Amino acid sequence: MRLKISSAVFGIVYLLFVLMDLLAIYAAIHVYRCITKPLIMFSLIVWVVFCKSKLSDMLKKQMVLALVFSLLGDVFLLFDAYSNLYFLAGLFSFLCAHLSYIFIFWKKRGRKKKQYFLILMTLYGVGLYSFLFPYLGEMRYPVLVYTLVILMMGLTAYHRRNEAFISYKKVMIGVILFIISDSILAVRLFVVDFFMVDYLVMITYALAQFFIIFGILAQEDKDFGRYQGKITKEMK
């Protein structure tokens, strides 16, 4: 028997996992969140592994690697209140996830484009780091490195070839949402905790990963851009 799951159906399942995690945040049940939060990235990993697409096996492995690092980062940050080591491990994991995406985007780089996005990213990075700097203490250098890496991810995404516009647009939306999510999280961790911050972080983060993954899938297969992709798995 062959099991076929459309990308639209997966999108609904993914949305349900995100809603479950938001409910766990609302209920403030940490044990429940230890299940719901990892489920989000785990579901994307399963989707990338089993979806039928025209991507090379190597590219799919690189995508899985980025998602595995993201999953590890999610798990470590669940316990950052217990030890700063968990926070550092989470920071390093997401750093590796960003570097994985940078490598994927860099391989699809196209011709040089106007540099206004570079200027915007530079201004944003300088502004964000300057705002955080007085509160960082010993974390000044790690956060500086992390800030540079997420800006590099934005720039490499911007310079991707855009022959498949739906792919280019989705990846750019995802990357911008990822930068927003990381920025909100940094403000919460180092400056001030504010109303609904955890919801904002998770919504932007979950959407970011979803758009990036589906954007990459669409770069070789425009059907993914129209939500017609399939998971195909042999069942015996």
Secondary structure, 3 states (H helix, E strand, C coil): CEEEEEHHHHHHHHHHHHHHHHHHHHHCCHHHHHHHHHHHHHHHHHHHHHEECCCCHHHHHHHHHHHHHHHHHHHHHCCCCCCHHHHHHHHHHHHHHHHHHHHHHHHCECCCCCCHHHHHHHHHHHHHHHHHHHHHHHHHHHHHHHHHHHHHHHHHHHCECCCCHHHHHHHHHHHHHHHHHHHHHHHHHHCCCCCCHHHHHHHHHHHHHHHHHHHHHHCCCHHHHHCCCEEEEECC
